[in-house]
């Protein structure tokens, strides 16, 4: 079985750390901090760019030689308000000090020095609907292809209502053949409401060599190295996830699974 489901290794401090080396791929990194009020964390970016996402709570930030003040507003992702985020380029450093209990996601990918540090959101991020029927979900685009904020990163939030499907119809982005398809590795950081709920995510290839179906719980991360990757929220459980994608080209082009091609 592929090791795609990553459980948090604690409930305080750094609770996730996924690197290209640990994931067995080349581009995407993801880590997560859960801090108490007054606690601080700092990192150097090295050869990678990062987007810091205030998943919940508030913190003050310094980065790229600048004081960015306090970022964050929502105390729960399920408020569905736009996130406060900070882009930090490669060869730089950042520091955060929690002003409330908070959760900070660190999304990373190779940096090339093509963009300067900047705040992303809440202005300019608008919750938008995608899909219809029980395939309806709601998107907060943080830094997708239309937002020229980064060298490599593509980052978005998705809210899936209870009883609905997301990342569906099934699609893949695992070949470097633009404009037909792009190669993008991807992580899903899942939250559930209520927190004791669960969701389902399947990662599978057309040839069946990879076919894993996972029960995801609140705080889990799923790695998608290749293949299709739909997920579902059972009735009674609302699902949130933070997507991080990166590859050799900062464009999102995908190919549907044969069994759902007629749905596109």
VOVO-25607 format. One line per field, with one value per atom (N, C-alpha, C): x, y, z; atom name; residue in one letter; residue number from 0. Coordinates in pm, whole numbers. Each point is the difference from the previous one (the first is absolute). Example, Ala and Ser with C-alpha at 12.3 -4.5 7.8 and 13.67 -1.06 7.14 Angstrom:
2
east	[1319  -89  90  -35  82  -77]
north	[-569  119  120  105  119  109]
up	[780  0  0  -72  6  73]
at	[N  CA  C  N  CA  C]
aa	[A  A  A  S  S  S]
i	[0  0  0  1  1  1]
END
This chain:
264
east	[83  -83  87  -46  71  -22  100  -7  -49  -128  -55  -67  -46  -73  97  8  93  -80  19  -64  86  -61  81  80  125  83  1  -93  -18  -121  -29  -111  44  132  52  138  30  125  -13  110  -6  -64  -110  -75  0  44  21  129  73  116  16  -43  11  97  106  101  2  59  14  70  99  75  -88  -78  -83  -118  -48  -112  43  130  48  -30  -8  -21  96  -30  100  -36  -127  -37  -70  -108  -86  53  -9  24  -117  -29  -110  32  -11  11  -106  -25  -109  41  -26  26  -131  -12  -109  63  -25  68  -98  51  -76  36  -89  25  136  77  132  115  -28  106  45  126  58  62  9  67  68  115  69  67  13  65  72  105  61  -54  -17  -63  100  130  100  -33  0  -26  -148  -87  -144  -78  -107  -95  -109  -66  -107  -119  -118  -120  -43  -6  -46  -150  -79  -145  -46  -69  -61  -129  14  -116  -104  46  -90  82  -61  68  79  81  71  146  86  142  61  107  77  115  38  102  105  125  106  57  30  54  63  108  66  34  43  42  -113  -124  -115  -92  -59  -101  -136  -67  -128  -118  28  -107  -74  -122  -80  -82  10  -77  -94  -115  -97  -125  -112  -129  -90  -18  -92  63  -82  47  -28  -79  -25  -7  55  -9  -145  -88  -138  -82  63  -61  -2  89  5  37  56  46  135  39  126  120  98  117  97  79  113  125  78  116  119  118  122  92  41  97  140  92  140  87  85  79  115  71  117  110  97  115  -43  -98  -50  -37  -63  -41  -130  -69  -123  -11  -78  -27  -144  -66  -137  -11  -79  -30  -151  -51  -144  -56  -104  -71  -129  -41  -103  47  -69  25  -20  92  -10  58  -38  50  55  128  69  48  -43  46  116  102  117  4  -39  -5  127  74  129  22  85  39  128  68  123  -21  90  -6  111  -28  97  26  -48  26  -77  -109  -74  -108  -27  -107  44  -52  33  -102  40  -91  -125  -114  -125  -105  -93  -117  -100  -63  -105  -127  -108  -125  6  -115  -131  -58  48  -50  38  -94  26  -31  -34  -40  -149  -73  -145  -47  -82  -53  -88  34  -73  -46  -114  -56  61  21  42  -86  -39  -81  -148  -79  -145  -52  -123  -58  86  16  83  148  32  139  34  -89  25  99  99  92  39  73  29  149  54  144  48  109  76  134  12  128  100  109  104  107  51  103  -6  -102  -9  60  -19  71  -25  -121  -33  65  47  65  152  64  143  78  -7  63  126  19  100  77  110  78  -57  -39  -41  -132  -31  -113  -136  -92  -143  -71  -80  -59  -146  -88  -142  -64  -113  -82  -131  -52  -128  -87  -127  -99  -104  -12  -92  -115  -123  -113  -21  -64  -32  -81  39  -69  42  104  43  136  32  128  83  131  92  118  75  103  -61  -121  -79  -77  -22  39  152  35  140  88  119  94  143  92  141  83  114  97  140  37  123  90  -16  88  42  124  52  -19  -122  -34  -94  46  -79  -18  -117  -116  -103  24  -99  -11  113  2  132  0  123  27  129  40  -3  -88  -12  -16  94  -17  -98  -63  -105  -14  -24  -37  -138  -75  -130  12  -18  -9  -148  -50  -144  -38  -116  -67  -145  -57  -138  -82  -126  -93  -128  -32  73  137  89  138  13  -102  8  -54  -29  -51  111  -35  98  -44  94  -26  67  -22  57  79  120  75  60  -18  56  107  114  107  26  -22  11  45  69  43  -88  1  -84  35  130  42  -15  -42  -23  125  118  122  2  -67  -21  -151  -49  -143  -19  -4  -14  -122  -83  -114  20  -4  37  -113  -19  -86  86  -32  79  -72  77  -54  50  -55  34  150  66  143  90  -56  82  44  110  47  6  -49  11  95  97  93  -50  2  -44  118  77  115  -39  -112  -47  -143  -66  -132  -113  -121  -122  -16  -75  2  -128  -117  -126  -14  -82  -28  -146  -52  -140  -20  -104  -37  -131  -2  -125  -103  -126  -107  27  -8  23  138  94  137  41  30  48  152  51  143  66  115  89  130  60  140  77  129  95  87  -5  76  130  108  128  45  28  47  125  87  117  58  66  66  95  44  96  -60  -133  -66  -118  -8  -105  -132  -53  -128  -74  -132  -85  -81  45  -73  -16  -120  -26  -75  -1  -69  -99  -126  -99  23  -51  -1  -97  32  -85  -146  -23  -137  -84  63  -76  20  66  31  -126  -109  -124  -60  50  -53  62  111  69  -59]
north	[-120  120  125  102  127  74  73  74  141  15  128  77  -68  64  35  129  48  50  -65  41  106  96  93  -77  42  -71  68  88  66  89  69  94  141  22  131  19  123  25  -45  -47  -52  -138  -16  -126  -73  68  -65  52  -87  43  -96  45  -78  72  -66  56  -79  55  -80  -133  3  -123  -102  45  -94  -51  84  -40  -80  2  -73  69  135  75  117  104  101  143  32  140  44  -64  53  -33  101  -18  56  -59  48  -29  103  -21  83  -32  64  20  122  35  29  -53  36  64  131  78  51  16  65  149  80  144  29  85  40  -83  -113  -85  52  -24  47  -115  18  -95  79  -48  67  -103  33  -88  84  -61  57  -77  69  -64  -76  38  -70  13  -112  4  -16  21  -21  127  22  106  -60  85  -49  95  -57  77  -47  95  -27  30  -99  14  -4  107  -1  -82  -128  -90  45  33  49  75  99  79  115  65  121  -7  66  6  124  51  108  -61  64  -54  104  -46  74  -93  58  -79  95  -44  78  139  10  127  98  -48  88  -54  92  -36  4  -116  -10  15  21  19  -130  15  -117  -47  -129  -63  -104  -16  -97  68  -66  53  -112  -101  -109  -87  -46  -89  -146  -21  -135  11  -99  3  -3  -57  -17  129  109  132  37  -64  16  142  79  133  -12  99  -10  -9  -81  -15  118  21  92  -83  36  -79  93  -58  77  -81  61  -63  46  -96  28  -69  75  -61  -85  -65  -79  91  -62  71  112  -30  98  -71  72  -60  65  -70  52  -42  76  -31  36  -85  24  -14  88  -9  -2  -103  -18  104  70  93  -63  -109  -89  -142  -98  -136  -2  -59  9  -123  -13  -105  65  -27  61  -111  6  -95  63  -81  44  -80  66  -64  38  -97  34  -73  61  -54  70  -48  65  147  83  143  41  100  47  149  62  142  92  -50  80  88  -12  76  50  115  59  -42  14  -30  87  -58  74  -67  81  -56  -44  -115  -51  -13  64  -4  84  23  -50  72  125  73  -74  -9  -66  -148  -57  -142  -5  -62  -6  -145  -41  -136  -20  -96  -23  -144  -20  -134  -70  -130  -85  -125  -48  -121  29  -105  12  -126  7  -115  -41  -133  -47  6  59  27  148  73  141  11  87  35  146  56  143  22  93  15  137  4  122  -13  62  -5  93  -57  78  42  -95  31  -106  11  -90  68  -59  44  147  49  139  100  -46  89  -15  99  -7  43  -84  32  -81  -110  -100  -49  -68  -65  -137  -78  -139  -37  61  -45  29  -95  17  -43  91  -26  44  -84  34  -71  55  -63  -46  -111  -53  -41  40  -37  -91  -122  -98  -23  36  -20  -147  -25  -137  -70  -123  -80  29  82  39  -61  5  -44  121  -21  106  -61  86  -49  -106  25  -93  81  -46  -130  -25  -125  -39  50  50  52  -20  6  -16  110  31  95  -56  -103  -74  -24  80  -5  141  14  130  10  36  6  118  120  121  29  42  45  -108  -125  -105  -29  -9  -37  50  33  39  -96  -11  -84  86  -36  71  -99  -1  -73  78  -70  68  -58  88  -44  56  -77  39  1  117  9  9  -103  -13  45  69  26  -44  -46  -49  74  21  64  -82  -61  -1  -69  34  -47  -151  -66  -145  -74  74  -62  -60  -38  -56  30  -7  11  -116  -8  -107  62  -50  41  -123  -6  -108  58  -67  38  -121  15  -117  39  -92  19  -81  37  -70  -148  -33  -139  -81  66  -70  -31  41  -27  76  115  72  12  -52  9  -11  115  6  82  -52  73  15  125  31  70  -34  77  110  125  112  60  32  61  143  72  140  17  77  25  -87  -97  -87  71  -49  45  -120  17  -102  50  -82  31  -62  78  -47  11  -109  5  -13  -65  -22  -54  -4  -61  95  -57  73  1  99  18  61  -55  55  -24  87  -20  31  -59  15  25  78  29  -70  -98  -68  98  -37  82  23  126  34  54  -10  46  94  123  99  -13  15  -20  128  31  105  -64  51  -37  115  3  94  -76  41  -64  74  -74  54  -81  70  -66  70  -77  57  -104  50  -85  85  -51  74  123  7  113  42  130  49  21  -111  -1  -128  13  -113  -46  -112  -62  -149  -53  -136  -78  -132  -93  -79  -11  -74  -151  -69  -146  -47  -109  -46  -19  -49  -31  125  117  123  105  -37  98  66  -73  56  108  13  100  137  8  128  75]
up	[0  0  0  -71  -2  132  45  126  -29  -28  -43  114  103  109  113  32  103  120  113  124  70  71  78  105  20  97  137  22  129  -5  111  2  35  6  36  -64  -39  -71  -145  -56  -137  3  -74  4  -134  -105  -131  -60  -67  -78  -118  -115  -123  -92  -37  -89  -130  -107  -121  26  90  30  72  98  75  -84  -94  -84  -122  -31  -116  -131  6  -124  -7  -80  -29  39  20  5  129  40  105  139  87  143  78  114  84  146  83  144  70  126  73  144  51  139  72  121  91  123  15  104  104  122  105  3  56  7  61  -66  49  -56  -59  -55  -137  -31  -125  -77  -131  -87  -110  -48  -109  -88  -128  -96  -105  -59  -120  -120  -112  -115  -87  5  -81  -148  -71  -144  -33  101  -20  32  -71  32  88  80  87  -4  16  34  138  94  135  4  34  3  145  43  132  -9  31  -6  102  120  104  103  64  101  -57  88  -39  46  -77  35  -65  61  -62  -77  -112  -88  -34  -7  -66  -107  -116  -110  -101  -63  -105  51  126  57  29  6  20  109  75  99  -69  -7  -69  94  127  97  30  50  37  -120  -29  -106  62  -63  49  50  -17  45  47  -84  36  109  89  106  -35  -104  -53  -151  -72  -146  -46  82  -43  11  41  -17  -150  -77  -147  -44  89  -39  -71  -80  -74  94  -34  86  -14  105  -4  -27  -101  -40  -26  0  -25  -90  -111  -90  37  15  32  -105  -71  -107  54  -90  36  53  69  57  94  84  94  130  89  127  47  88  57  146  75  140  32  77  41  151  63  143  16  61  15  96  -41  88  53  -59  54  -28  51  -46  -151  -74  -146  -69  -127  -87  -126  -28  -114  -93  -125  -102  -76  -27  -75  -131  -109  -131  -75  -54  -60  -132  -82  -130  -43  -103  -44  -33  49  -27  -96  -81  -100  11  109  21  -91  -58  -96  59  129  63  137  39  129  106  126  110  -11  36  -6  86  50  65  -106  22  -89  83  -45  73  127  64  -41  -122  -24  -116  -128  -92  -127  -2  115  6  26  -90  11  -11  92  0  -122  -85  -125  -8  -64  -15  -121  15  -111  2  -118  -9  24  -5  21  65  52  70  118  20  111  -34  -113  -35  27  62  33  115  -17  108  -20  97  1  17  -79  -17  47  76  26  -74  -116  -71  67  49  66  -101  -74  -101  -108  -85  -114  -123  -115  -121  -34  25  -32  93  117  96  -13  -58  -27  124  103  128  25  -73  37  -122  27  -107  -34  102  -20  65  112  82  -63  20  -25  129  59  131  -1  53  8  118  46  104  -62  51  -50  120  -8  101  -66  50  -57  98  -39  92  33  112  41  -108  -30  -100  -143  -19  -134  -35  -129  -54  -44  -3  -40  -75  -71  -93  -92  -38  -82  -103  -122  -53  7  18  20  -113  38  -99  51  -91  35  -67  64  -56  32  -74  33  -120  -106  -116  -38  -43  -44  -151  -41  -142  -24  37  -17  -150  -47  79  30  -41  27  148  69  141  59  129  69  115  35  113  126  92  127  113  92  125  88  95  76  140  97  134  34  79  53  153  61  146  36  67  25  140  7  128  -12  110  1  105  -30  92  7  116  127  -11  92  -8  17  56  16  -122  -107  -122  -84  -122  -92  -143  -90  -143  -71  -129  -81  -115  -25  -119  -67  -132  -81  -92  -10  -93  -88  -133  -86  -140  -65  -138  -94  -127  -97  -11  17  -14  129  109  125  80  -47  76  133  3  125  19  112  29  151  66  145  37  89  54  150  46  138  73  127  88  62  -33  52  119  102  121  12  96  20  24  -87  16  -84  -73  -84  -128  -57  -132  -92  -123  -104  -108  -37  -108  -130  -107  -132  -96  -15  -90  -147  -26  -138  9  -115  -6  37  0  35  152  53  145  56  -32  51  150  64  142  28  107  33  148  30  138  31  90  32  57  -12  57  149  41  140  29  -97  21  -112  36  -95  -12  -121  -24  -54  55  -52  -42  -106  -24  -62  32  -55  -99  -126  -108  -26  -13  -45  -121  -111  -122  -51  -64  -68  -93  -104  -99  -83  -114  -82  -68  -11  -64  87  30  90  -75  -50  -68  38  13  42  -120  -59  -110  35  -19  45  -107  18  -89  85  -44  79  -5  99  -2  -109  -69  -111  41  122  40  27  12  28  -111  -106  -105  -55  -6  -54  89  124  93  -21  -73  -19  -118]
at	[N  CA  C  N  CA  C  N  CA  C  N  CA  C  N  CA  C  N  CA  C  N  CA  C  N  CA  C  N  CA  C  N  CA  C  N  CA  C  N  CA  C  N  CA  C  N  CA  C  N  CA  C  N  CA  C  N  CA  C  N  CA  C  N  CA  C  N  CA  C  N  CA  C  N  CA  C  N  CA  C  N  CA  C  N  CA  C  N  CA  C  N  CA  C  N  CA  C  N  CA  C  N  CA  C  N  CA  C  N  CA  C  N  CA  C  N  CA  C  N  CA  C  N  CA  C  N  CA  C  N  CA  C  N  CA  C  N  CA  C  N  CA  C  N  CA  C  N  CA  C  N  CA  C  N  CA  C  N  CA  C  N  CA  C  N  CA  C  N  CA  C  N  CA  C  N  CA  C  N  CA  C  N  CA  C  N  CA  C  N  CA  C  N  CA  C  N  CA  C  N  CA  C  N  CA  C  N  CA  C  N  CA  C  N  CA  C  N  CA  C  N  CA  C  N  CA  C  N  CA  C  N  CA  C  N  CA  C  N  CA  C  N  CA  C  N  CA  C  N  CA  C  N  CA  C  N  CA  C  N  CA  C  N  CA  C  N  CA  C  N  CA  C  N  CA  C  N  CA  C  N  CA  C  N  CA  C  N  CA  C  N  CA  C  N  CA  C  N  CA  C  N  CA  C  N  CA  C  N  CA  C  N  CA  C  N  CA  C  N  CA  C  N  CA  C  N  CA  C  N  CA  C  N  CA  C  N  CA  C  N  CA  C  N  CA  C  N  CA  C  N  CA  C  N  CA  C  N  CA  C  N  CA  C  N  CA  C  N  CA  C  N  CA  C  N  CA  C  N  CA  C  N  CA  C  N  CA  C  N  CA  C  N  CA  C  N  CA  C  N  CA  C  N  CA  C  N  CA  C  N  CA  C  N  CA  C  N  CA  C  N  CA  C  N  CA  C  N  CA  C  N  CA  C  N  CA  C  N  CA  C  N  CA  C  N  CA  C  N  CA  C  N  CA  C  N  CA  C  N  CA  C  N  CA  C  N  CA  C  N  CA  C  N  CA  C  N  CA  C  N  CA  C  N  CA  C  N  CA  C  N  CA  C  N  CA  C  N  CA  C  N  CA  C  N  CA  C  N  CA  C  N  CA  C  N  CA  C  N  CA  C  N  CA  C  N  CA  C  N  CA  C  N  CA  C  N  CA  C  N  CA  C  N  CA  C  N  CA  C  N  CA  C  N  CA  C  N  CA  C  N  CA  C  N  CA  C  N  CA  C  N  CA  C  N  CA  C  N  CA  C  N  CA  C  N  CA  C  N  CA  C  N  CA  C  N  CA  C  N  CA  C  N  CA  C  N  CA  C  N  CA  C  N  CA  C  N  CA  C  N  CA  C  N  CA  C  N  CA  C  N  CA  C  N  CA  C  N  CA  C  N  CA  C  N  CA  C  N  CA  C  N  CA  C  N  CA  C  N  CA  C  N  CA  C  N  CA  C  N  CA  C  N  CA  C  N  CA  C  N  CA  C  N  CA  C  N  CA  C  N  CA  C  N  CA  C  N  CA  C  N  CA  C  N  CA  C  N  CA  C  N  CA  C  N  CA  C  N  CA  C  N  CA  C  N  CA  C  N  CA  C  N  CA  C  N  CA  C  N  CA  C  N  CA  C  N  CA  C  N  CA  C  N  CA  C  N  CA  C  N  CA  C  N  CA  C  N  CA  C  N  CA  C  N  CA  C  N  CA  C  N  CA  C  N  CA  C  N  CA  C  N  CA  C  N  CA  C  N  CA  C  N  CA  C  N  CA  C  N  CA  C  N  CA  C  N  CA  C  N  CA  C  N  CA  C  N  CA  C  N  CA  C  N  CA  C  N  CA  C  N  CA  C  N  CA  C  N  CA  C  N  CA  C  N  CA  C  N  CA  C  N  CA  C  N  CA  C  N  CA  C  N  CA  C  N  CA  C  N  CA  C  N  CA  C  N  CA  C  N  CA  C  N  CA  C  N  CA  C  N  CA  C  N  CA  C  N  CA  C  N  CA  C  N  CA  C  N  CA  C  N  CA  C]
aa	[X  X  X  X  X  X  X  X  X  X  X  X  X  X  X  X  X  X  X  X  X  X  X  X  X  X  X  X  X  X  X  X  X  X  X  X  X  X  X  X  X  X  X  X  X  X  X  X  X  X  X  X  X  X  X  X  X  X  X  X  X  X  X  X  X  X  X  X  X  X  X  X  X  X  X  X  X  X  X  X  X  X  X  X  X  X  X  X  X  X  X  X  X  X  X  X  X  X  X  X  X  X  X  X  X  X  X  X  X  X  X  X  X  X  X  X  X  X  X  X  X  X  X  X  X  X  X  X  X  X  X  X  X  X  X  X  X  X  X  X  X  X  X  X  X  X  X  X  X  X  X  X  X  X  X  X  X  X  X  X  X  X  X  X  X  X  X  X  X  X  X  X  X  X  X  X  X  X  X  X  X  X  X  X  X  X  X  X  X  X  X  X  X  X  X  X  X  X  X  X  X  X  X  X  X  X  X  X  X  X  X  X  X  X  X  X  X  X  X  X  X  X  X  X  X  X  X  X  X  X  X  X  X  X  X  X  X  X  X  X  X  X  X  X  X  X  X  X  X  X  X  X  X  X  X  X  X  X  X  X  X  X  X  X  X  X  X  X  X  X  X  X  X  X  X  X  X  X  X  X  X  X  X  X  X  X  X  X  X  X  X  X  X  X  X  X  X  X  X  X  X  X  X  X  X  X  X  X  X  X  X  X  X  X  X  X  X  X  X  X  X  X  X  X  X  X  X  X  X  X  X  X  X  X  X  X  X  X  X  X  X  X  X  X  X  X  X  X  X  X  X  X  X  X  X  X  X  X  X  X  X  X  X  X  X  X  X  X  X  X  X  X  X  X  X  X  X  X  X  X  X  X  X  X  X  X  X  X  X  X  X  X  X  X  X  X  X  X  X  X  X  X  X  X  X  X  X  X  X  X  X  X  X  X  X  X  X  X  X  X  X  X  X  X  X  X  X  X  X  X  X  X  X  X  X  X  X  X  X  X  X  X  X  X  X  X  X  X  X  X  X  X  X  X  X  X  X  X  X  X  X  X  X  X  X  X  X  X  X  X  X  X  X  X  X  X  X  X  X  X  X  X  X  X  X  X  X  X  X  X  X  X  X  X  X  X  X  X  X  X  X  X  X  X  X  X  X  X  X  X  X  X  X  X  X  X  X  X  X  X  X  X  X  X  X  X  X  X  X  X  X  X  X  X  X  X  X  X  X  X  X  X  X  X  X  X  X  X  X  X  X  X  X  X  X  X  X  X  X  X  X  X  X  X  X  X  X  X  X  X  X  X  X  X  X  X  X  X  X  X  X  X  X  X  X  X  X  X  X  X  X  X  X  X  X  X  X  X  X  X  X  X  X  X  X  X  X  X  X  X  X  X  X  X  X  X  X  X  X  X  X  X  X  X  X  X  X  X  X  X  X  X  X  X  X  X  X  X  X  X  X  X  X  X  X  X  X  X  X  X  X  X  X  X  X  X  X  X  X  X  X  X  X  X  X  X  X  X  X  X  X  X  X  X  X  X  X  X  X  X  X  X  X  X  X  X  X  X  X  X  X  X  X  X  X  X  X  X  X  X  X  X  X  X  X  X  X  X  X  X  X  X  X  X  X  X  X  X  X  X  X  X  X  X  X  X  X  X  X  X  X  X  X  X  X  X  X  X  X  X  X  X  X  X  X  X  X  X  X  X  X  X  X  X  X  X  X  X  X  X  X  X  X  X  X  X  X  X  X  X  X  X  X  X  X  X  X  X  X  X  X  X  X  X  X  X  X  X  X  X  X  X]
i	[0  0  0  1  1  1  2  2  2  3  3  3  4  4  4  5  5  5  6  6  6  7  7  7  8  8  8  9  9  9  10  10  10  11  11  11  12  12  12  13  13  13  14  14  14  15  15  15  16  16  16  17  17  17  18  18  18  19  19  19  20  20  20  21  21  21  22  22  22  23  23  23  24  24  24  25  25  25  26  26  26  27  27  27  28  28  28  29  29  29  30  30  30  31  31  31  32  32  32  33  33  33  34  34  34  35  35  35  36  36  36  37  37  37  38  38  38  39  39  39  40  40  40  41  41  41  42  42  42  43  43  43  44  44  44  45  45  45  46  46  46  47  47  47  48  48  48  49  49  49  50  50  50  51  51  51  52  52  52  53  53  53  54  54  54  55  55  55  56  56  56  57  57  57  58  58  58  59  59  59  60  60  60  61  61  61  62  62  62  63  63  63  64  64  64  65  65  65  66  66  66  67  67  67  68  68  68  69  69  69  70  70  70  71  71  71  72  72  72  73  73  73  74  74  74  75  75  75  76  76  76  77  77  77  78  78  78  79  79  79  80  80  80  81  81  81  82  82  82  83  83  83  84  84  84  85  85  85  86  86  86  87  87  87  88  88  88  89  89  89  90  90  90  91  91  91  92  92  92  93  93  93  94  94  94  95  95  95  96  96  96  97  97  97  98  98  98  99  99  99  100  100  100  101  101  101  102  102  102  103  103  103  104  104  104  105  105  105  106  106  106  107  107  107  108  108  108  109  109  109  110  110  110  111  111  111  112  112  112  113  113  113  114  114  114  115  115  115  116  116  116  117  117  117  118  118  118  119  119  119  120  120  120  121  121  121  122  122  122  123  123  123  124  124  124  125  125  125  126  126  126  127  127  127  128  128  128  129  129  129  130  130  130  131  131  131  132  132  132  133  133  133  134  134  134  135  135  135  136  136  136  137  137  137  138  138  138  139  139  139  140  140  140  141  141  141  142  142  142  143  143  143  144  144  144  145  145  145  146  146  146  147  147  147  148  148  148  149  149  149  150  150  150  151  151  151  152  152  152  153  153  153  154  154  154  155  155  155  156  156  156  157  157  157  158  158  158  159  159  159  160  160  160  161  161  161  162  162  162  163  163  163  164  164  164  165  165  165  166  166  166  167  167  167  168  168  168  169  169  169  170  170  170  171  171  171  172  172  172  173  173  173  174  174  174  175  175  175  176  176  176  177  177  177  178  178  178  179  179  179  180  180  180  181  181  181  182  182  182  183  183  183  184  184  184  185  185  185  186  186  186  187  187  187  188  188  188  189  189  189  190  190  190  191  191  191  192  192  192  193  193  193  194  194  194  195  195  195  196  196  196  197  197  197  198  198  198  199  199  199  200  200  200  201  201  201  202  202  202  203  203  203  204  204  204  205  205  205  206  206  206  207  207  207  208  208  208  209  209  209  210  210  210  211  211  211  212  212  212  213  213  213  214  214  214  215  215  215  216  216  216  217  217  217  218  218  218  219  219  219  220  220  220  221  221  221  222  222  222  223  223  223  224  224  224  225  225  225  226  226  226  227  227  227  228  228  228  229  229  229  230  230  230  231  231  231  232  232  232  233  233  233  234  234  234  235  235  235  236  236  236  237  237  237  238  238  238  239  239  239  240  240  240  241  241  241  242  242  242  243  243  243  244  244  244  245  245  245  246  246  246  247  247  247  248  248  248  249  249  249  250  250  250  251  251  251  252  252  252  253  253  253  254  254  254  255  255  255  256  256  256  257  257  257  258  258  258  259  259  259  260  260  260  261  261  261  262  262  262  263  263  263]
END
